[in-house]
Amino acid sequence: MNLSRREFLRILGFASAAGLLPGMASATTGSPDIYNIDHSGDIRLMHITDTHAQLMPIYYREPSMNLGLGQAFGRPPHLVTESLLKYYDIAPGTPLAHAYTAINYAESAQRFGKVGGFAHLKTLVDRMRSEFGASKTLLLDGGDTWQGSGTAFWNRGMDMVEACNLLGVDVMTGHWEFTYLEEEVLKNLAAFKGDFVAQNIKVKEEALFSGAKAFDENSGHAFRPYVVKTLGNHRVAIIGQAFPYTPIANPARFIPNWTFGINAADMQQLVDSVRAKEKPDAVVLISHNGMDVDIKMGQVVSGIDVIFGGHTHDGVPQPFVVKNAKGRTLVTNAGSNGKFLGVIDLKLGNGGVKGYSYKLLPVFSNELSAHKEMQAFIDKTRAPYLQKLQEPLATAGTLLYRRGNFDGPFDQLICDALRKRNDAQISLSPGFRWGTTILPGQTITMEHVLDQTCMTYPETYVRDMTGQQIKEILEDVADNLFNLDPFYQQGGDMVRTGGMSYRIDPTATMGKRIDNMRLENGELIEASKNYRVAGWATVGAKSPGEPVWDTVAAYLKDKKVVEVKKLNTPELKGIGSNPGIDLF
C-alpha cells in the first residue's frame, strides 16, 4: 500500500504522541517531543481550568495587551509577546512561543494547527498519569467548565460533567457553573464522579431556616471546603476557592441561596485547621480568583504550598513564587479553552514541599492522537446538534479573536451587529475572555458564534442612557480591571464599545479614568443628553430582546464576508512603556 506524504506524517505524529517513537521529532513542528518530561518528585498534580465547554480542537490567540499596574507592572501574568518570551527564556518561532503569545498568530496557527479538544487532552492526561504512576497522580479542574458552547447550553452543562468523568477529573471548583439554576448545579454535581470543593460559598441563614441544604449546617458551607487525597505514601489536602464575585459579575437570581467572597481570613483559619487536623504532606488550593488575586492570597495567607489558579485565562509557563510569613507559595495559571495542561511534580518531606518541577504543556491536537472513547462520546454528544452547529454564516476576511484589555475583532463584530440590528447610536458588549479564534478565510459557523456568546442570560436590550450613565458604566468596569488592590478586581476585560470612542487613564482613581467620550462622528457625548444604546448580558432583571447569537448570526448572513479592520480602541493615557502591551 502506498501512503501519501500527508498520511505518512499523520501516522508519525500519532506514534510520537503515543510515546511509540521516543525522542523522535514532532511531525508537525519539527521540534523534540515536548511531552517527554522528566519524572521527578513523589507526587504529580495536573491542572486544567477555564475550558469553557470546548470539546473540540480550536484556535485561541493569546493577548497582545494585558496591562499590569502598580506591583503587577512587569510581573506575570502581565507580560505579552516578546516580553513574555524574554522573561521565560523561550525561543521565538518555536511551538511554545506560538502557544504562549500572539506573535504572527495567523501564520503560526496554520503551521502548528489547532489546540485543545477533550479527546486529545485525554490522551495527554492518560500519558502523564501512566508515565508517573496513576496512584500518585491527581487531575484538578479550576472551573468554568460547564459553559461556553452550544452543546453545554443545550445540555445545561451535563455533557461537560460526563466529559470530565471520562477525562478523570478528581477535584474541581467553579464559577460559570453557577450561571445555571441552583437545582441544575446540584443535579450536575450529583453526577460528577470527583469532588467539588469551595471554602468560600456559604448558605444564607434565611435560606437554611427555609430548608436549603448545606454540606455543613454548623459552618454554613454549601459545599465541601476541602478534601484529602492519599497519593502513594503521601497525603495531600486540596482546598477549593470558587470565583468570589459570582453574584455580582453574574446574575444572583440563579443562585439566590448562596453567598460568595474572597474570605482570606476564613482561608487562613481553614489552612491552619487542615494542617493541624489532617497532617498533610502538602496543602494546595484550586482557585478561581484570577492570578493577581491569587498572588495577594499567597502573600496574606500562609501555609498553602501551591495555588492552581484560573479565571483570568493566563497561560503562565512557570509558577510565580510568592513569599509569606511562613515560607513561600507557588502560584500557577493554566490558560483556557483546553489549550494547556499544567503538570507539577512535588518532592515531599517532613510535612512540606521540598522541591518542584513544572511544565505548562500546550495541547497540540496535531501532535496528540484523539482518545477513542472520548472522541466517541464527543461525537455522540454533538450529533443531535451538528446541523445547527455547522450552519455557515459568513467568511472571515480578517483574523477574528476576543482576548485583549480593551478590544477584539469579534467583540467589534458583536458591537456592530447590536447597533445595526437595533438602530442604536452606541453598543456595549461585556469584555469576556472566553471565545475562540477564527483564521482569515475560515467559514464562520453558528458554532463559532455560540463559542463567543453562549450563556444562560444572552438576551439583548436597547434603551436610552444619558452620557453620564455611559461614563459610569465605563468607570465601574475600568475599576474592576485596574484597581491597584487585587482583592477589588473581578477579572475579565474592559467593556467593548461600538459607535463611540473615549480616552482612559488606567493609572487614575475610580471616577477619574474616563474622559473625551465621543460619537463616531466626533460629536462630544454630553452628560445630560440621552443616547440610544444596545447591549446584552444584563446581570439584573432579564432583558426583553432576542438572544445575542441570533443578532450576530443575522448580521453575519447579511455581511457574507467580514473584515474587521478598525477597532474601537480607546486612547490610552498614563501607561508609558509597559511590557503588558504590544500593538504590533
C-alpha positions as CSV (number, residue, x, y, z in Angstrom):
1,M,0.0,0.0,0.0
2,N,1.4,3.4,-1.0
3,L,1.0,6.2,1.6
4,S,0.7,9.8,0.8
5,R,3.1,12.2,2.4
6,R,0.3,13.7,4.5
7,E,-0.8,10.3,5.8
8,F,2.8,9.2,6.5
9,L,3.3,12.4,8.6
10,R,0.0,11.8,10.3
11,I,0.9,8.3,11.3
12,L,4.3,9.5,12.6
13,G,2.6,12.2,14.6
14,F,0.2,9.8,16.2
15,A,3.0,7.3,17.0
16,S,5.2,10.1,18.5
17,A,2.2,11.4,20.6
18,A,1.5,7.9,21.9
19,G,5.1,7.5,23.0
20,L,5.9,4.8,20.4
21,L,8.7,6.8,18.9
22,P,10.6,8.3,21.9
23,G,12.9,11.1,21.1
24,M,11.7,11.5,17.5
25,A,11.0,15.0,16.3
26,S,7.3,16.1,16.0
27,A,5.9,15.5,12.5
28,T,4.2,18.9,12.5
29,T,6.6,21.2,14.4
30,G,9.9,19.6,13.7
31,S,10.8,20.0,17.4
32,P,11.6,17.5,20.1
33,D,8.7,15.8,21.8
34,I,7.6,18.5,24.3
35,Y,5.5,15.9,26.1
36,N,8.6,13.8,27.1
37,I,9.2,15.3,30.5
38,D,11.4,14.2,33.4
39,H,9.8,12.3,36.2
40,S,10.8,13.9,39.4
41,G,9.2,14.2,42.8
42,D,6.9,12.0,44.9
43,I,3.5,13.1,43.5
44,R,2.2,14.6,40.3
45,L,-0.7,17.1,40.2
46,M,-2.2,18.0,36.8
47,H,-4.3,21.1,36.3
48,I,-6.8,22.4,33.7
49,T,-9.0,25.4,34.0
50,D,-11.4,27.6,32.1
51,T,-12.0,25.0,29.4
52,H,-15.4,26.7,28.7
53,A,-17.0,23.6,27.3
54,Q,-14.7,23.4,24.3
55,L,-14.9,19.7,23.5
56,M,-13.4,20.1,20.0
57,P,-9.9,21.4,19.0
58,I,-9.9,25.1,18.4
59,Y,-7.7,28.1,17.7
60,Y,-7.1,30.5,20.6
61,R,-5.0,33.7,20.3
62,E,-3.3,34.9,23.5
63,P,-3.5,38.7,24.2
64,S,-1.2,41.3,22.9
65,M,-2.4,43.6,25.7
66,N,-2.6,42.6,29.4
67,L,-1.6,45.7,31.4
68,G,-0.1,45.4,34.8
69,L,-0.1,48.4,37.1
70,G,1.5,49.1,40.5
71,Q,3.1,46.0,41.9
72,A,1.8,44.0,38.9
73,F,3.9,46.1,36.5
74,G,6.3,43.8,34.6
75,R,5.2,40.8,36.5
76,P,3.4,37.6,35.4
77,P,0.7,37.4,34.1
78,H,1.1,40.9,32.7
79,L,3.7,40.1,30.0
80,V,2.9,39.7,26.3
81,T,4.7,38.7,23.1
82,E,8.5,39.4,23.2
83,S,8.4,40.5,26.8
84,L,6.9,37.1,27.8
85,L,9.4,35.2,25.7
86,K,12.3,37.1,27.2
87,Y,11.1,36.7,30.8
88,Y,10.8,32.9,30.4
89,D,13.7,32.4,28.0
90,I,11.6,30.9,25.2
91,A,13.0,30.9,21.7
92,P,10.9,32.8,19.1
93,G,9.3,30.7,16.3
94,T,9.0,27.6,18.4
95,P,5.8,25.7,19.3
96,L,6.0,27.1,22.8
97,A,6.4,30.6,21.6
98,H,3.2,30.2,19.5
99,A,1.3,28.6,22.3
100,Y,2.1,31.4,24.8
101,T,2.0,34.5,22.6
102,A,0.1,36.2,19.8
103,I,3.2,36.7,17.6
104,N,2.5,36.2,13.9
105,Y,-0.6,34.4,15.1
106,A,-2.5,33.6,11.9
107,E,0.7,32.3,10.1
108,S,1.8,30.3,13.2
109,A,-1.6,28.8,13.7
110,Q,-1.5,27.5,10.1
111,R,1.8,25.9,10.9
112,F,1.2,24.4,14.3
113,G,-2.5,23.7,14.0
114,K,-5.4,23.7,16.5
115,V,-5.1,23.3,20.2
116,G,-7.2,21.5,22.8
117,G,-10.1,19.1,22.3
118,F,-11.1,16.8,25.1
119,A,-10.2,13.7,23.1
120,H,-6.6,15.0,22.6
121,L,-6.4,16.3,26.2
122,K,-7.5,12.8,27.4
123,T,-4.6,11.2,25.6
124,L,-2.1,13.6,27.2
125,V,-3.7,13.3,30.7
126,D,-3.5,9.5,30.4
127,R,0.1,9.6,29.3
128,M,1.1,11.9,32.2
129,R,-0.7,9.6,34.6
130,S,0.7,6.3,33.3
131,E,4.3,7.5,33.0
132,F,4.4,8.8,36.6
133,G,2.1,6.3,38.2
134,A,-1.7,6.6,38.4
135,S,-1.8,6.0,42.2
136,K,0.5,9.1,42.7
137,T,-1.3,11.5,40.3
138,L,-4.4,13.8,40.6
139,L,-6.2,15.9,37.9
140,L,-7.6,19.2,39.2
141,D,-10.1,21.4,37.4
142,G,-10.3,25.1,38.3
143,G,-13.8,25.6,36.9
144,D,-15.5,27.5,34.1
145,T,-16.0,24.0,32.6
146,W,-19.8,23.8,32.0
147,Q,-20.3,27.0,30.0
148,G,-19.1,28.3,26.6
149,S,-20.5,26.2,23.9
150,G,-23.8,25.4,22.3
151,T,-23.8,21.8,23.4
152,A,-23.2,22.8,27.0
153,F,-26.0,25.3,26.9
154,W,-28.5,22.8,25.4
155,N,-27.4,20.1,27.8
156,R,-27.3,22.5,30.8
157,G,-23.7,21.6,31.4
158,M,-24.3,17.8,31.8
159,D,-22.3,17.0,28.7
160,M,-19.2,18.6,30.4
161,V,-19.9,16.7,33.6
162,E,-19.8,13.4,31.6
163,A,-16.7,14.5,29.7
164,C,-14.9,15.4,32.9
165,N,-15.8,12.0,34.3
166,L,-14.3,10.3,31.3
167,L,-11.2,12.6,31.5
168,G,-10.7,11.6,35.1
169,V,-11.1,14.9,36.9
170,D,-10.5,14.2,40.6
171,V,-11.3,17.6,42.2
172,M,-12.8,20.8,40.9
173,T,-14.2,24.2,41.9
174,G,-16.3,26.6,39.9
175,H,-17.6,29.9,38.6
176,W,-19.7,29.9,35.4
177,E,-21.1,26.6,36.7
178,F,-23.2,28.9,38.9
179,T,-24.9,30.6,35.9
180,Y,-27.2,27.6,35.7
181,L,-30.1,27.3,38.1
182,E,-29.3,26.1,41.6
183,E,-31.2,22.9,41.1
184,E,-29.2,22.3,37.9
185,V,-25.9,22.9,39.6
186,L,-26.8,20.4,42.3
187,K,-28.0,17.8,39.8
188,N,-24.8,18.1,37.8
189,L,-22.6,17.8,40.9
190,A,-24.5,14.7,41.9
191,A,-23.5,13.1,38.6
192,F,-19.9,14.3,38.9
193,K,-17.6,11.4,40.0
194,G,-14.9,13.6,41.5
195,D,-15.1,16.0,44.5
196,F,-16.3,19.6,44.3
197,V,-14.7,21.9,46.8
198,A,-15.3,25.6,47.7
199,Q,-14.5,27.0,51.1
200,N,-15.9,30.4,50.2
201,I,-19.5,29.5,49.3
202,K,-22.0,29.5,52.2
203,V,-25.7,29.2,52.5
204,K,-27.6,32.3,53.7
205,E,-29.0,32.0,57.2
206,E,-32.6,32.7,55.9
207,A,-32.2,30.0,53.3
208,L,-31.1,27.5,55.9
209,F,-34.1,28.3,58.0
210,S,-36.2,27.7,54.9
211,G,-34.8,24.3,54.4
212,A,-31.9,24.9,52.0
213,K,-29.3,22.2,52.0
214,A,-25.7,22.7,53.2
215,F,-22.7,20.5,53.3
216,D,-22.3,21.6,56.9
217,E,-25.1,23.5,58.6
218,N,-22.9,24.5,61.6
219,S,-20.3,26.2,59.4
220,G,-22.8,27.2,56.7
221,H,-20.6,25.8,53.9
222,A,-22.7,25.0,50.9
223,F,-20.1,22.5,49.6
224,R,-17.2,20.6,51.0
225,P,-14.4,23.2,51.7
226,Y,-11.6,20.7,51.2
227,V,-10.7,17.1,50.5
228,V,-7.7,15.0,51.5
229,K,-6.3,12.5,48.9
230,T,-3.7,9.8,49.5
231,L,-1.1,9.6,46.7
232,G,1.3,6.8,47.2
233,N,2.6,7.3,50.8
234,H,1.6,10.9,51.0
235,R,-1.5,12.8,52.0
236,V,-2.5,16.0,50.1
237,A,-5.2,18.4,51.1
238,I,-7.0,20.2,48.3
239,I,-8.9,23.4,49.3
240,G,-11.4,25.0,46.9
241,Q,-11.9,28.7,46.2
242,A,-14.8,29.5,43.8
243,F,-15.0,32.8,42.0
244,P,-15.6,35.3,44.9
245,Y,-17.7,37.8,42.9
246,T,-20.1,35.4,41.2
247,P,-23.3,37.1,42.4
248,I,-22.0,40.5,41.3
249,A,-20.5,39.6,37.9
250,N,-23.3,37.1,37.1
251,P,-27.0,37.0,37.8
252,A,-27.6,36.4,41.6
253,R,-31.2,35.4,40.7
254,F,-29.9,32.0,39.5
255,I,-28.4,31.1,42.9
256,P,-30.3,33.1,45.5
257,N,-29.4,30.9,48.5
258,W,-25.6,31.2,48.4
259,T,-23.1,33.8,49.3
260,F,-19.5,34.1,47.9
261,G,-16.4,36.2,48.7
262,I,-12.6,36.1,48.9
263,N,-12.8,35.3,52.6
264,A,-9.0,35.4,53.2
265,A,-9.3,35.3,57.0
266,D,-11.5,32.2,56.7
267,M,-8.9,30.7,54.3
268,Q,-6.1,31.2,56.8
269,Q,-8.2,29.5,59.6
270,L,-9.0,26.6,57.3
271,V,-5.4,26.1,56.2
272,D,-4.3,26.1,59.9
273,S,-7.0,23.7,60.8
274,V,-6.3,21.4,58.0
275,R,-2.6,21.3,58.8
276,A,-3.3,20.6,62.4
277,K,-6.1,18.1,62.0
278,E,-5.1,16.2,58.8
279,K,-1.3,16.4,59.0
280,P,-0.9,16.6,55.2
281,D,2.4,16.5,53.3
282,A,1.1,19.3,51.1
283,V,-1.7,21.8,51.1
284,V,-2.9,23.0,47.6
285,L,-5.6,25.4,46.6
286,I,-7.7,25.1,43.4
287,S,-8.7,28.7,42.9
288,H,-10.9,30.7,40.5
289,N,-9.8,34.1,41.9
290,G,-7.7,35.3,39.0
291,M,-3.9,35.4,39.1
292,D,-3.4,38.8,40.7
293,V,-5.8,37.9,43.4
294,D,-4.1,34.5,43.9
295,I,-0.7,36.3,44.3
296,K,-2.1,38.5,47.0
297,M,-3.8,35.5,48.6
298,G,-0.5,33.7,48.7
299,Q,1.0,36.8,50.4
300,V,-1.6,37.2,53.1
301,V,-2.4,33.5,53.8
302,S,0.5,31.3,54.9
303,G,0.7,27.5,54.7
304,I,-0.5,26.9,51.1
305,D,2.1,25.2,49.0
306,V,0.7,25.6,45.5
307,I,-2.2,27.7,44.2
308,F,-3.7,26.3,40.9
309,G,-5.3,29.4,39.6
310,G,-7.9,30.2,37.0
311,H,-10.5,32.8,35.8
312,T,-8.1,35.3,34.1
313,H,-7.2,32.7,31.3
314,D,-3.4,33.4,31.7
315,G,-1.1,30.9,30.2
316,V,1.9,31.2,32.6
317,P,4.8,28.9,31.7
318,Q,6.2,28.7,35.3
319,P,4.9,29.3,38.8
320,F,5.2,32.7,40.3
321,V,6.9,32.4,43.7
322,V,5.2,34.4,46.5
323,K,6.8,34.9,49.9
324,N,4.7,35.0,53.0
325,A,5.1,34.8,56.8
326,K,5.7,31.1,56.9
327,G,7.6,30.5,53.7
328,R,6.5,30.5,50.1
329,T,3.6,29.7,47.8
330,L,3.7,28.8,44.2
331,V,1.1,30.5,42.1
332,T,0.2,28.9,38.7
333,N,-2.4,29.5,36.0
334,A,-3.1,27.1,33.1
335,G,-4.7,29.2,30.4
336,S,-8.1,28.4,29.0
337,N,-10.2,26.5,26.4
338,G,-8.4,23.2,27.0
339,K,-5.3,24.7,25.4
340,F,-3.0,23.7,28.2
341,L,-2.3,21.1,30.8
342,G,-0.3,22.2,33.8
343,V,1.8,19.4,35.3
344,I,3.7,19.8,38.6
345,D,5.8,17.1,40.3
346,L,6.3,17.8,44.0
347,K,9.1,16.4,46.2
348,L,7.7,16.0,49.7
349,G,9.2,15.5,53.1
350,N,8.6,16.4,56.8
351,G,5.1,17.6,56.1
352,G,6.1,20.1,53.3
353,V,7.2,20.6,49.8
354,K,10.9,20.4,49.3
355,G,11.1,20.8,45.6
356,Y,9.1,21.0,42.4
357,S,9.2,20.7,38.6
358,Y,6.6,22.4,36.5
359,K,5.5,22.2,32.9
360,L,2.7,24.1,31.2
361,L,2.1,21.7,28.2
362,P,0.2,23.0,25.1
363,V,-2.3,20.5,23.9
364,F,-1.5,20.5,20.2
365,S,-4.2,18.4,18.5
366,N,-1.9,17.6,15.6
367,E,0.6,16.0,18.0
368,L,-1.7,14.0,20.2
369,S,-4.0,11.3,18.8
370,A,-7.7,11.5,19.8
371,H,-8.6,9.1,22.6
372,K,-11.2,6.8,21.0
373,E,-13.6,6.5,23.9
374,M,-13.6,10.3,24.5
375,Q,-14.0,11.0,20.8
376,A,-16.9,8.6,20.5
377,F,-18.6,10.4,23.5
378,I,-18.0,13.8,21.9
379,D,-19.4,12.7,18.5
380,K,-22.5,11.3,20.2
381,T,-23.0,14.4,22.2
382,R,-22.7,16.7,19.2
383,A,-24.7,14.5,16.8
384,P,-28.2,15.9,17.6
385,Y,-27.0,19.5,17.1
386,L,-24.5,19.1,14.3
387,Q,-26.6,20.6,11.6
388,K,-27.2,23.7,13.7
389,L,-23.6,24.0,14.8
390,Q,-22.2,23.7,11.3
391,E,-24.6,26.2,9.7
392,P,-22.4,28.6,7.6
393,L,-23.0,32.3,8.2
394,A,-20.1,34.2,6.5
395,T,-16.4,34.1,5.7
396,A,-13.8,35.7,7.9
397,G,-11.8,38.2,5.8
398,T,-9.5,39.0,8.7
399,L,-8.4,37.4,12.0
400,L,-11.2,37.3,14.5
401,Y,-10.4,36.9,18.2
402,R,-11.6,38.3,21.5
403,R,-8.9,38.5,24.1
404,G,-7.3,41.9,25.0
405,N,-7.8,44.5,27.7
406,F,-9.8,46.9,25.5
407,D,-10.9,45.3,22.2
408,G,-11.0,42.3,20.0
409,P,-12.2,41.9,16.4
410,F,-15.0,39.5,17.3
411,D,-16.1,41.9,20.1
412,Q,-16.2,44.6,17.5
413,L,-18.3,42.4,15.3
414,I,-20.8,41.9,18.1
415,C,-20.9,45.6,18.8
416,D,-21.6,46.4,15.1
417,A,-24.3,43.7,15.0
418,L,-26.0,45.2,18.1
419,R,-26.1,48.7,16.6
420,K,-27.3,47.5,13.2
421,R,-30.0,45.2,14.5
422,N,-31.3,47.8,17.0
423,D,-30.7,51.0,15.1
424,A,-28.6,52.2,18.1
425,Q,-26.1,55.0,18.3
426,I,-23.9,53.1,20.8
427,S,-23.4,49.5,21.7
428,L,-21.9,47.9,24.7
429,S,-20.6,44.3,25.0
430,P,-19.0,42.6,28.0
431,G,-15.3,42.0,28.0
432,F,-15.5,38.3,28.4
433,R,-12.2,36.4,27.9
434,W,-13.8,33.2,26.6
435,G,-14.4,32.8,22.9
436,T,-12.4,31.0,20.3
437,T,-10.4,32.4,17.4
438,I,-11.2,32.3,13.6
439,L,-8.5,32.5,11.0
440,P,-8.7,34.6,7.8
441,G,-10.5,32.6,5.1
442,Q,-12.4,30.3,7.5
443,T,-16.1,29.9,7.2
444,I,-17.8,31.4,10.3
445,T,-20.3,28.9,11.5
446,M,-23.1,29.1,14.1
447,E,-20.8,27.2,16.4
448,H,-18.2,30.0,16.2
449,V,-20.9,32.5,17.2
450,L,-22.0,30.3,20.1
451,D,-18.4,30.0,21.3
452,Q,-18.4,33.8,21.7
453,T,-21.9,34.3,23.1
454,C,-23.4,31.1,24.6
455,M,-24.6,31.7,28.1
456,T,-27.7,31.5,30.2
457,Y,-28.5,35.2,30.1
458,P,-27.9,36.1,26.4
459,E,-30.9,38.5,25.9
460,T,-30.3,41.8,24.2
461,Y,-31.6,45.2,25.1
462,V,-32.0,48.7,23.6
463,R,-32.6,51.6,25.8
464,D,-31.9,55.3,26.3
465,M,-28.9,56.2,28.5
466,T,-27.5,59.5,29.4
467,G,-23.9,60.3,28.7
468,Q,-23.3,60.3,32.5
469,Q,-24.7,56.8,32.8
470,I,-22.5,55.5,30.0
471,K,-19.5,57.1,31.7
472,E,-20.4,55.4,35.0
473,I,-20.6,52.0,33.3
474,L,-17.1,52.5,31.8
475,E,-15.7,53.8,35.1
476,D,-17.1,50.9,37.0
477,V,-15.7,48.3,34.7
478,A,-12.3,50.1,34.5
479,D,-12.1,49.9,38.3
480,N,-12.8,46.2,38.2
481,L,-9.9,45.8,35.8
482,F,-7.3,48.3,37.1
483,N,-7.9,48.7,40.8
484,L,-4.4,48.5,42.4
485,D,-5.7,46.3,45.1
486,P,-6.2,42.8,43.5
487,F,-9.0,42.0,46.0
488,Y,-11.2,44.6,44.3
489,Q,-10.6,43.2,40.8
490,Q,-13.2,41.0,39.3
491,G,-11.3,39.8,36.2
492,G,-12.4,40.0,32.6
493,D,-11.6,42.9,30.3
494,M,-12.9,46.4,29.6
495,V,-16.5,46.6,28.3
496,R,-16.4,46.8,24.5
497,T,-18.0,49.8,22.7
498,G,-19.4,50.4,19.3
499,G,-20.3,53.8,17.8
500,M,-18.2,55.8,20.3
501,S,-14.6,56.5,21.4
502,Y,-13.1,57.6,24.7
503,R,-9.9,58.2,26.5
504,I,-8.8,56.2,29.5
505,D,-6.0,56.6,32.1
506,P,-5.8,53.2,33.8
507,T,-3.5,54.7,36.5
508,A,-6.1,57.2,37.7
509,T,-8.6,56.5,40.5
510,M,-12.2,55.5,40.4
511,G,-14.4,58.0,38.6
512,K,-11.4,59.8,37.0
513,R,-10.2,57.3,34.4
514,I,-12.6,58.1,31.5
515,D,-13.0,61.3,29.5
516,N,-13.3,62.6,26.0
517,M,-16.2,60.4,25.1
518,R,-17.4,61.0,21.5
519,L,-19.7,59.5,19.0
520,E,-18.1,58.1,15.9
521,N,-18.9,61.4,14.0
522,G,-16.7,63.2,16.5
523,E,-19.5,64.8,18.5
524,L,-18.8,65.0,22.2
525,I,-21.0,62.9,24.3
526,E,-22.8,65.1,26.8
527,A,-23.5,64.0,30.4
528,S,-27.2,65.1,30.4
529,K,-28.1,64.0,26.9
530,N,-29.9,60.8,26.0
531,Y,-28.4,58.2,23.6
532,R,-29.9,55.0,22.2
533,V,-27.7,52.2,23.5
534,A,-27.9,48.5,22.6
535,G,-26.2,45.7,24.6
536,W,-26.6,42.2,26.1
537,A,-25.9,40.0,29.2
538,T,-27.6,42.1,31.9
539,V,-26.9,40.7,35.4
540,G,-30.1,42.2,36.9
541,A,-33.5,41.6,35.6
542,K,-33.9,39.6,32.4
543,S,-33.7,41.8,29.3
544,P,-36.6,41.6,26.7
545,G,-34.6,41.2,23.5
546,E,-33.6,38.2,21.4
547,P,-30.5,36.1,22.3
548,V,-27.4,37.9,21.1
549,W,-26.4,34.9,19.0
550,D,-29.5,35.5,16.8
551,T,-28.4,39.1,16.5
552,V,-24.9,38.2,15.4
553,A,-26.0,35.4,13.1
554,A,-28.4,37.7,11.2
555,Y,-25.7,40.3,10.9
556,L,-23.2,37.8,9.5
557,K,-25.6,36.4,7.0
558,D,-26.1,39.9,5.6
559,K,-22.4,40.7,5.5
560,K,-21.3,37.4,3.9
561,V,-17.6,38.4,4.2
562,V,-16.4,40.0,7.5
563,E,-13.4,42.2,7.6
564,V,-12.8,44.0,10.9
565,K,-10.1,46.5,10.1
566,K,-10.8,49.1,12.7
567,L,-11.4,48.6,16.4
568,N,-13.0,51.0,18.9
569,T,-9.7,51.0,20.9
570,P,-9.7,53.9,23.4
571,E,-7.0,56.4,23.5
572,L,-4.6,55.3,26.3
573,K,-3.1,57.7,28.7
574,G,-0.6,57.4,31.5
575,I,0.7,53.9,30.8
576,G,4.1,54.8,29.4
577,S,6.3,51.8,28.4
578,N,4.5,48.7,29.7
579,P,5.6,45.1,29.0
580,G,1.9,44.2,29.1
581,I,1.2,46.0,25.8
582,D,2.3,45.2,22.2
583,L,0.4,46.9,19.4
584,F,2.4,45.3,16.6
